[in-house]
Amino acid sequence: MSLVMQQLQETTAFIREKVSGTATVGIILGSGLGNLANEIITEFEIAYNDIPHFPVSTVEGHKGKLIFGELGGKKVWVMGGRFHFYEGYTPSQVAYPVRVMRMLGVDTLLLSNAAGGVNPSFNVGDLMIIKDHISFFTVNPLLGKNEDSIGTRFPDMSEPYSKALIHTVKEIAKANNIQVHEGVYTGVTGPTFETRAEYKLIKVLGGDAVGMSTVQETITAVHCGMKVFAMSVITDLGIREEENTITHEEVLQAATDAEPKLTLLFRELVQKL
Ligand code: HPA
C-alpha cells in the first residue's frame, strides 16, 4: 500500500474510534465565514494538531478543528479552518482533509470562500455561486504518482461544481429573496492580492472572482468522486478606476457582514440533501 493510503487509513481509523456517527455531507468554511460552525449542534470536535497525519499548523493561534455534528437536521463533518497553499502547505497537504472526509463517507462537499470581485457588476458583500473555475495559477494537487484506488489519473473537469446543487441553491436564494450571482472563480496562490494588471488579466480570461483557496480542494474532491458546491462572498473589488488598496481586515469584515446570507443558504441546502 502507498504511504498516502496508509496515512489516510490511520487518520480515518483514529477519527472513527472517537466518532461513531456517519455523515455524507462535508463543509469547509472560508476566511471570516466560520460562523456557520456555531449553528452546528456539535457532537464531537478535535483540534487538527491532534489528528495523526493532518497538516501541522504553522500559524500562531491557529484554531483549526474538525467538527462532527448536526446542521439542519443532518449529520455533517465541518472543517473549521482550512489549509492554504500560501501558508506553506504543499498542494497534497491542502488536499489531505478532503480525502479524509471522503474516507469518512462524505460524498457531497460544500465550500465557502472570500474572493475578490472581477466582474464589474459585482459589489462588496455579494454572493457568487461558483459554476466553474480556472486553476492555471495554482499548483494542481494531483501532480505526482496517481493513487488509482482514490481516482483516475486524468479526471474529467467538465462539471466540477454540481449543476443539481447549484439549481437547489438558486431556488433557496429565490425563496428567501437573497440575490446570488453565478460565475467563474479564478484560483491564485496569494498571499499578495492582485495588481491592477492581474485583475484585468483575470477578467480577460473569463474570471468573475479571484481567491486563494477552493480550487485545489475541488479538484481533489472531484478526483475522489464527490459532488461539490462552492460559494464566494465578494469581499473587495479588483476592477476599479480610483485609487483603492485592499487589506485583509477589510476582506474579513466584508465576509463577516455577508455571512448570515451564506449561512442560511448552506443550512437549507444541507436540509434538502
Ligand atoms: N484576491 C485574491 N484573493 C482574495 C481576494 C482578492 O482580491 N479577496 C479575498 N481573497
Residues whose N, C-alpha, C, O or C-beta is under 5 A from the ligand:
A	BS01	HPA	A114 A115 G116 F193 E194 V210 G211 M212 T235 D236 V251
